Amino acid sequence: MNFTVYQRTTADHRVELIYVSQALGGPNGSWMTVYRSLSGGEHRIKSIPMMPTKDEAQAYLDAYAKKKKGWGIAQMYSREGHRPMTWEEASRR
């Protein structure tokens, strides 16, 4: 399964990102949906339940993003702007 990051632009032109991330607890920990704050921190979206696997969490997030208005697949580009950036590259910013 592919893992997708979703974004929306708020009324004040900020871009919000939501994606799945592993909760504390090591490799056997649960997966949650989080949003990235302006300072770069991750915050859990508590209205979306935690899931035991990354695939289940992503499937729930996909359904959530389709149901809610304004969410689309994030377009993240490298610093050079020539190619789409992988999620690993984006998360290291």
Secondary structure as UniProt FT lines:
FT   STRAND          6..9
FT   TURN            11..12
FT   STRAND          15..22
FT   HELIX           26..28
FT   STRAND          31..36
FT   TURN            38..39
FT   STRAND          42..44
FT   TURN            46..47
FT   HELIX           54..67
FT   TURN            69..70
FT   STRAND          72..73
FT   TURN            79..80
FT   HELIX           87..91
//
